[in-house]
Amino acid sequence: MGQNVFEFRIVNLSDDMQVIDRTLKTPYDALTPLQMEEYMQIDAQLDYMDRMKRRKNREMRRRENSRGLLHKAACLFGLA
């Protein structure tokens, strides 16, 4: 059975800044309860951002496809 992990890690930098590294994984059992709460909130935010990015990409592909169809129709009728 697989271990429960977050698909990212919060990395503390020397200048008191934090970055999210999505190339690293963080096991649940390596976190304190306070850290677990922070990770859960960030995980939800990252999921939301990923959904918005997928939605934007779908919309862009839909627009590109509709432009292609309009151009084909215009060529068919001798308008382009």
KOLGU-4560 file (N, C-alpha, C; in nm, 3 decimals, padded with zeros to 5 digits):
<recs>
<n_xx: 00.085 n_yy: -00.118 n_zz: 00.000 ca_xx: 00.000 ca_yy: 00.000 ca_zz: 00.000 c_xx: 00.089 c_yy: 00.124 c_zz: 00.000 mol: A seq: 1 type: MET>
<n_xx: 00.055 n_yy: 00.224 n_zz: -00.081 ca_xx: 00.136 ca_yy: 00.343 ca_zz: -00.095 c_xx: 00.128 c_yy: 00.435 c_zz: 00.025 mol: A seq: 2 type: GLY>
<n_xx: 00.231 n_yy: 00.513 n_zz: 00.041 ca_xx: 00.237 ca_yy: 00.607 ca_zz: 00.151 c_xx: 00.165 c_yy: 00.735 c_zz: 00.110 mol: A seq: 3 type: GLN>
<n_xx: 00.094 n_yy: 00.796 n_zz: 00.204 ca_xx: 00.024 ca_yy: 00.922 ca_zz: 00.176 c_xx: 00.125 c_yy: 01.036 c_zz: 00.174 mol: A seq: 4 type: ASN>
<n_xx: 00.126 n_yy: 01.109 n_zz: 00.062 ca_xx: 00.220 ca_yy: 01.219 ca_zz: 00.046 c_xx: 00.152 c_yy: 01.337 c_zz: -00.022 mol: A seq: 5 type: VAL>
<n_xx: 00.203 n_yy: 01.456 n_zz: 00.005 ca_xx: 00.168 ca_yy: 01.573 ca_zz: -00.072 c_xx: 00.262 c_yy: 01.578 c_zz: -00.190 mol: A seq: 6 type: PHE>
<n_xx: 00.213 n_yy: 01.621 n_zz: -00.304 ca_xx: 00.292 ca_yy: 01.623 ca_zz: -00.427 c_xx: 00.373 c_yy: 01.752 c_zz: -00.441 mol: A seq: 7 type: GLU>
<n_xx: 00.411 n_yy: 01.811 n_zz: -00.330 ca_xx: 00.492 ca_yy: 01.933 ca_zz: -00.328 c_xx: 00.561 c_yy: 01.942 c_zz: -00.193 mol: A seq: 8 type: PHE>
<n_xx: 00.654 n_yy: 02.035 n_zz: -00.182 ca_xx: 00.719 ca_yy: 02.061 ca_zz: -00.054 c_xx: 00.739 c_yy: 02.211 c_zz: -00.040 mol: A seq: 9 type: ARG>
<n_xx: 00.716 n_yy: 02.261 n_zz: 00.078 ca_xx: 00.744 ca_yy: 02.401 ca_zz: 00.108 c_xx: 00.890 c_yy: 02.408 c_zz: 00.152 mol: A seq: 10 type: ILE>
<n_xx: 00.967 n_yy: 02.488 n_zz: 00.080 ca_xx: 01.110 ca_yy: 02.500 ca_zz: 00.107 c_xx: 01.136 c_yy: 02.638 c_zz: 00.167 mol: A seq: 11 type: VAL>
<n_xx: 01.201 n_yy: 02.639 n_zz: 00.283 ca_xx: 01.238 ca_yy: 02.765 ca_zz: 00.348 c_xx: 01.371 c_yy: 02.813 c_zz: 00.293 mol: A seq: 12 type: ASN>
<n_xx: 01.374 n_yy: 02.937 n_zz: 00.250 ca_xx: 01.497 ca_yy: 02.997 ca_zz: 00.199 c_xx: 01.566 c_yy: 03.075 c_zz: 00.309 mol: A seq: 13 type: LEU>
<n_xx: 01.690 n_yy: 03.111 n_zz: 00.286 ca_xx: 01.769 ca_yy: 03.177 ca_zz: 00.390 c_xx: 01.718 c_yy: 03.317 c_zz: 00.425 mol: A seq: 14 type: SER>
<n_xx: 01.645 n_yy: 03.381 n_zz: 00.334 ca_xx: 01.595 ca_yy: 03.517 ca_zz: 00.360 c_xx: 01.452 c_yy: 03.517 c_zz: 00.413 mol: A seq: 15 type: ASP>
<n_xx: 01.414 n_yy: 03.413 n_zz: 00.486 ca_xx: 01.281 ca_yy: 03.398 ca_zz: 00.547 c_xx: 01.168 c_yy: 03.390 c_zz: 00.445 mol: A seq: 16 type: ASP>
<n_xx: 01.201 n_yy: 03.358 n_zz: 00.323 ca_xx: 01.099 ca_yy: 03.338 ca_zz: 00.220 c_xx: 01.074 c_yy: 03.188 c_zz: 00.209 mol: A seq: 17 type: MET>
<n_xx: 00.956 n_yy: 03.155 n_zz: 00.156 ca_xx: 00.921 ca_yy: 03.016 ca_zz: 00.131 c_xx: 00.881 c_yy: 03.000 c_zz: -00.014 mol: A seq: 18 type: GLN>
<n_xx: 00.918 n_yy: 02.887 n_zz: -00.074 ca_xx: 00.877 ca_yy: 02.856 ca_zz: -00.210 c_xx: 00.815 c_yy: 02.717 c_zz: -00.210 mol: A seq: 19 type: VAL>
<n_xx: 00.729 n_yy: 02.694 n_zz: -00.307 ca_xx: 00.667 ca_yy: 02.564 ca_zz: -00.323 c_xx: 00.740 c_yy: 02.491 c_zz: -00.435 mol: A seq: 20 type: ILE>
<n_xx: 00.797 n_yy: 02.378 n_zz: -00.402 ca_xx: 00.869 ca_yy: 02.296 ca_zz: -00.499 c_xx: 00.783 c_yy: 02.176 c_zz: -00.534 mol: A seq: 21 type: ASP>
<n_xx: 00.729 n_yy: 02.175 n_zz: -00.658 ca_xx: 00.641 ca_yy: 02.066 ca_zz: -00.700 c_xx: 00.717 c_yy: 01.943 c_zz: -00.746 mol: A seq: 22 type: ARG>
<n_xx: 00.850 n_yy: 01.949 n_zz: -00.748 ca_xx: 00.927 ca_yy: 01.832 ca_zz: -00.788 c_xx: 00.956 c_yy: 01.740 c_zz: -00.668 mol: A seq: 23 type: THR>
<n_xx: 00.931 n_yy: 01.788 n_zz: -00.549 ca_xx: 00.954 ca_yy: 01.710 ca_zz: -00.428 c_xx: 00.821 c_yy: 01.665 c_zz: -00.369 mol: A seq: 24 type: LEU>
<n_xx: 00.824 n_yy: 01.555 n_zz: -00.295 ca_xx: 00.705 ca_yy: 01.505 ca_zz: -00.227 c_xx: 00.727 c_yy: 01.515 c_zz: -00.077 mol: A seq: 25 type: LYS>
<n_xx: 00.617 n_yy: 01.533 n_zz: -00.003 ca_xx: 00.626 ca_yy: 01.544 ca_zz: 00.142 c_xx: 00.533 c_yy: 01.440 c_zz: 00.205 mol: A seq: 26 type: THR>
<n_xx: 00.588 n_yy: 01.342 n_zz: 00.278 ca_xx: 00.504 ca_yy: 01.242 ca_zz: 00.344 c_xx: 00.424 c_yy: 01.305 c_zz: 00.458 mol: A seq: 27 type: PRO>
<n_xx: 00.302 n_yy: 01.256 n_zz: 00.475 ca_xx: 00.216 ca_yy: 01.307 ca_zz: 00.582 c_xx: 00.281 c_yy: 01.292 c_zz: 00.719 mol: A seq: 28 type: TYR>
<n_xx: 00.345 n_yy: 01.178 n_zz: 00.742 ca_xx: 00.398 ca_yy: 01.153 ca_zz: 00.875 c_xx: 00.523 c_yy: 01.237 c_zz: 00.908 mol: A seq: 29 type: ASP>
<n_xx: 00.573 n_yy: 01.315 n_zz: 00.813 ca_xx: 00.687 ca_yy: 01.401 ca_zz: 00.838 c_xx: 00.644 c_yy: 01.540 c_zz: 00.885 mol: A seq: 30 type: ALA>
<n_xx: 00.513 n_yy: 01.562 n_zz: 00.896 ca_xx: 00.461 ca_yy: 01.695 ca_zz: 00.928 c_xx: 00.402 c_yy: 01.700 c_zz: 01.069 mol: A seq: 31 type: LEU>
<n_xx: 00.418 n_yy: 01.816 n_zz: 01.133 ca_xx: 00.350 ca_yy: 01.840 ca_zz: 01.259 c_xx: 00.205 c_yy: 01.874 c_zz: 01.228 mol: A seq: 32 type: THR>
<n_xx: 00.116 n_yy: 01.869 n_zz: 01.326 ca_xx: -00.024 ca_yy: 01.905 ca_zz: 01.299 c_xx: -00.040 c_yy: 02.045 c_zz: 01.239 mol: A seq: 33 type: PRO>
<n_xx: 00.039 n_yy: 02.141 n_zz: 01.283 ca_xx: 00.031 ca_yy: 02.277 ca_zz: 01.229 c_xx: 00.078 c_yy: 02.279 c_zz: 01.083 mol: A seq: 34 type: LEU>
<n_xx: 00.187 n_yy: 02.209 n_zz: 01.055 ca_xx: 00.235 ca_yy: 02.201 ca_zz: 00.917 c_xx: 00.134 c_yy: 02.129 c_zz: 00.829 mol: A seq: 35 type: GLN>
<n_xx: 00.071 n_yy: 02.024 n_zz: 00.881 ca_xx: -00.029 ca_yy: 01.949 ca_zz: 00.805 c_xx: -00.142 c_yy: 02.041 c_zz: 00.763 mol: A seq: 36 type: MET>
<n_xx: -00.187 n_yy: 02.127 n_zz: 00.853 ca_xx: -00.294 ca_yy: 02.222 ca_zz: 00.820 c_xx: -00.249 c_yy: 02.317 c_zz: 00.708 mol: A seq: 37 type: GLU>
<n_xx: -00.127 n_yy: 02.368 n_zz: 00.718 ca_xx: -00.073 ca_yy: 02.458 ca_zz: 00.616 c_xx: -00.063 c_yy: 02.386 c_zz: 00.481 mol: A seq: 38 type: GLU>
<n_xx: -00.013 n_yy: 02.264 n_zz: 00.483 ca_xx: 00.000 ca_yy: 02.187 ca_zz: 00.359 c_xx: -00.137 c_yy: 02.158 c_zz: 00.297 mol: A seq: 39 type: TYR>
<n_xx: -00.236 n_yy: 02.129 n_zz: 00.380 ca_xx: -00.370 ca_yy: 02.101 ca_zz: 00.328 c_xx: -00.429 c_yy: 02.225 c_zz: 00.261 mol: A seq: 40 type: MET>
<n_xx: -00.408 n_yy: 02.342 n_zz: 00.319 ca_xx: -00.456 ca_yy: 02.466 ca_zz: 00.260 c_xx: -00.386 c_yy: 02.494 c_zz: 00.127 mol: A seq: 41 type: GLN>
<n_xx: -00.256 n_yy: 02.477 n_zz: 00.124 ca_xx: -00.180 ca_yy: 02.501 ca_zz: 00.002 c_xx: -00.218 c_yy: 02.399 c_zz: -00.105 mol: A seq: 42 type: ILE>
<n_xx: -00.240 n_yy: 02.274 n_zz: -00.065 ca_xx: -00.280 ca_yy: 02.170 ca_zz: -00.160 c_xx: -00.413 c_yy: 02.208 c_zz: -00.226 mol: A seq: 43 type: ASP>
<n_xx: -00.506 n_yy: 02.258 n_zz: -00.147 ca_xx: -00.636 ca_yy: 02.300 ca_zz: -00.203 c_xx: -00.617 c_yy: 02.417 c_zz: -00.299 mol: A seq: 44 type: ALA>
<n_xx: -00.532 n_yy: 02.512 n_zz: -00.266 ca_xx: -00.506 ca_yy: 02.627 ca_zz: -00.353 c_xx: -00.438 c_yy: 02.583 c_zz: -00.483 mol: A seq: 45 type: GLN>
<n_xx: -00.344 n_yy: 02.491 n_zz: -00.474 ca_xx: -00.276 ca_yy: 02.442 ca_zz: -00.594 c_xx: -00.374 c_yy: 02.365 c_zz: -00.684 mol: A seq: 46 type: LEU>
<n_xx: -00.463 n_yy: 02.286 n_zz: -00.623 ca_xx: -00.564 ca_yy: 02.215 ca_zz: -00.701 c_xx: -00.653 c_yy: 02.315 c_zz: -00.776 mol: A seq: 47 type: ASP>
<n_xx: -00.694 n_yy: 02.421 n_zz: -00.708 ca_xx: -00.778 ca_yy: 02.523 ca_zz: -00.771 c_xx: -00.704 c_yy: 02.589 c_zz: -00.888 mol: A seq: 48 type: TYR>
<n_xx: -00.578 n_yy: 02.623 n_zz: -00.865 ca_xx: -00.499 ca_yy: 02.688 ca_zz: -00.971 c_xx: -00.483 c_yy: 02.593 c_zz: -01.090 mol: A seq: 49 type: MET>
<n_xx: -00.463 n_yy: 02.466 n_zz: -01.064 ca_xx: -00.449 ca_yy: 02.368 ca_zz: -01.173 c_xx: -00.579 c_yy: 02.357 c_zz: -01.252 mol: A seq: 50 type: ASP>
<n_xx: -00.694 n_yy: 02.357 n_zz: -01.183 ca_xx: -00.824 ca_yy: 02.351 ca_zz: -01.252 c_xx: -00.845 c_yy: 02.474 c_zz: -01.338 mol: A seq: 51 type: ARG>
<n_xx: -00.809 n_yy: 02.592 n_zz: -01.289 ca_xx: -00.824 ca_yy: 02.715 ca_zz: -01.367 c_xx: -00.733 c_yy: 02.712 c_zz: -01.490 mol: A seq: 52 type: MET>
<n_xx: -00.613 n_yy: 02.659 n_zz: -01.474 ca_xx: -00.521 ca_yy: 02.651 ca_zz: -01.587 c_xx: -00.574 c_yy: 02.554 c_zz: -01.693 mol: A seq: 53 type: LYS>
<n_xx: -00.629 n_yy: 02.439 n_zz: -01.650 ca_xx: -00.687 ca_yy: 02.345 ca_zz: -01.746 c_xx: -00.807 c_yy: 02.406 c_zz: -01.816 mol: A seq: 54 type: ARG>
<n_xx: -00.890 n_yy: 02.479 n_zz: -01.743 ca_xx: -01.007 ca_yy: 02.545 ca_zz: -01.802 c_xx: -00.964 c_yy: 02.647 c_zz: -01.907 mol: A seq: 55 type: ARG>
<n_xx: -00.862 n_yy: 02.726 n_zz: -01.874 ca_xx: -00.811 ca_yy: 02.826 ca_zz: -01.968 c_xx: -00.757 c_yy: 02.760 c_zz: -02.094 mol: A seq: 56 type: LYS>
<n_xx: -00.680 n_yy: 02.650 n_zz: -02.077 ca_xx: -00.625 ca_yy: 02.580 ca_zz: -02.192 c_xx: -00.735 c_yy: 02.521 c_zz: -02.279 mol: A seq: 57 type: ASN>
<n_xx: -00.840 n_yy: 02.464 n_zz: -02.218 ca_xx: -00.953 ca_yy: 02.410 ca_zz: -02.295 c_xx: -01.020 c_yy: 02.521 c_zz: -02.374 mol: A seq: 58 type: ARG>
<n_xx: -01.039 n_yy: 02.635 n_zz: -02.311 ca_xx: -01.104 ca_yy: 02.749 ca_zz: -02.379 c_xx: -01.019 c_yy: 02.798 c_zz: -02.495 mol: A seq: 59 type: GLU>
<n_xx: -00.887 n_yy: 02.803 n_zz: -02.477 ca_xx: -00.799 ca_yy: 02.847 ca_zz: -02.586 c_xx: -00.805 c_yy: 02.748 c_zz: -02.702 mol: A seq: 60 type: MET>
<n_xx: -00.803 n_yy: 02.617 n_zz: -02.672 ca_xx: -00.812 ca_yy: 02.518 ca_zz: -02.780 c_xx: -00.947 c_yy: 02.527 c_zz: -02.852 mol: A seq: 61 type: ARG>
<n_xx: -01.054 n_yy: 02.551 n_zz: -02.776 ca_xx: -01.186 ca_yy: 02.564 ca_zz: -02.838 c_xx: -01.190 c_yy: 02.684 c_zz: -02.931 mol: A seq: 62 type: ARG>
<n_xx: -01.132 n_yy: 02.795 n_zz: -02.888 ca_xx: -01.129 ca_yy: 02.915 ca_zz: -02.973 c_xx: -01.045 c_yy: 02.894 c_zz: -03.098 mol: A seq: 63 type: ARG>
<n_xx: -00.931 n_yy: 02.828 n_zz: -03.081 ca_xx: -00.847 ca_yy: 02.800 ca_zz: -03.197 c_xx: -00.920 c_yy: 02.711 c_zz: -03.297 mol: A seq: 64 type: GLU>
<n_xx: -00.990 n_yy: 02.610 n_zz: -03.248 ca_xx: -01.065 ca_yy: 02.521 ca_zz: -03.336 c_xx: -01.178 c_yy: 02.594 c_zz: -03.407 mol: A seq: 65 type: ASN>
<n_xx: -01.247 n_yy: 02.683 n_zz: -03.336 ca_xx: -01.358 ca_yy: 02.754 ca_zz: -03.399 c_xx: -01.306 c_yy: 02.852 c_zz: -03.505 mol: A seq: 66 type: SER>
<n_xx: -01.190 n_yy: 02.915 n_zz: -03.481 ca_xx: -01.131 ca_yy: 03.003 ca_zz: -03.581 c_xx: -01.094 c_yy: 02.924 c_zz: -03.706 mol: A seq: 67 type: ARG>
<n_xx: -01.040 n_yy: 02.805 n_zz: -03.686 ca_xx: -01.004 ca_yy: 02.720 ca_zz: -03.799 c_xx: -01.126 c_yy: 02.683 c_zz: -03.882 mol: A seq: 68 type: GLY>
<n_xx: -01.236 n_yy: 02.653 n_zz: -03.814 ca_xx: -01.359 ca_yy: 02.618 ca_zz: -03.885 c_xx: -01.415 c_yy: 02.738 c_zz: -03.961 mol: A seq: 69 type: LEU>
<n_xx: -01.410 n_yy: 02.856 n_zz: -03.899 ca_xx: -01.459 ca_yy: 02.976 ca_zz: -03.966 c_xx: -01.376 c_yy: 03.007 c_zz: -04.089 mol: A seq: 70 type: LEU>
<n_xx: -01.245 n_yy: 02.990 n_zz: -04.077 ca_xx: -01.157 ca_yy: 03.015 ca_zz: -04.192 c_xx: -01.186 c_yy: 02.916 c_zz: -04.304 mol: A seq: 71 type: HIS>
<n_xx: -01.205 n_yy: 02.789 n_zz: -04.269 ca_xx: -01.238 ca_yy: 02.689 ca_zz: -04.371 c_xx: -01.369 c_yy: 02.723 c_zz: -04.440 mol: A seq: 72 type: LYS>
<n_xx: -01.468 n_yy: 02.766 n_zz: -04.361 ca_xx: -01.597 ca_yy: 02.802 ca_zz: -04.419 c_xx: -01.583 c_yy: 02.923 c_zz: -04.512 mol: A seq: 73 type: ALA>
<n_xx: -01.504 n_yy: 03.021 n_zz: -04.470 ca_xx: -01.483 ca_yy: 03.140 ca_zz: -04.553 c_xx: -01.413 c_yy: 03.103 c_zz: -04.683 mol: A seq: 74 type: ALA>
<n_xx: -01.315 n_yy: 03.013 n_zz: -04.678 ca_xx: -01.248 ca_yy: 02.966 ca_zz: -04.799 c_xx: -01.346 c_yy: 02.892 c_zz: -04.889 mol: A seq: 75 type: CYS>
<n_xx: -01.430 n_yy: 02.812 n_zz: -04.829 ca_xx: -01.526 ca_yy: 02.735 ca_zz: -04.905 c_xx: -01.620 c_yy: 02.825 c_zz: -04.985 mol: A seq: 76 type: LEU>
<n_xx: -01.659 n_yy: 02.936 n_zz: -04.924 ca_xx: -01.750 ca_yy: 03.028 ca_zz: -04.991 c_xx: -01.679 c_yy: 03.138 c_zz: -05.065 mol: A seq: 77 type: PHE>
<n_xx: -01.547 n_yy: 03.130 n_zz: -05.076 ca_xx: -01.469 ca_yy: 03.227 ca_zz: -05.153 c_xx: -01.454 c_yy: 03.360 c_zz: -05.085 mol: A seq: 78 type: GLY>
<n_xx: -01.467 n_yy: 03.366 n_zz: -04.955 ca_xx: -01.457 ca_yy: 03.491 ca_zz: -04.882 c_xx: -01.315 c_yy: 03.519 c_zz: -04.831 mol: A seq: 79 type: LEU>
<n_xx: -01.231 n_yy: 03.420 n_zz: -04.837 ca_xx: -01.095 ca_yy: 03.440 ca_zz: -04.787 c_xx: -00.993 c_yy: 03.402 c_zz: -04.891 mol: A seq: 80 type: ALA>
</recs>
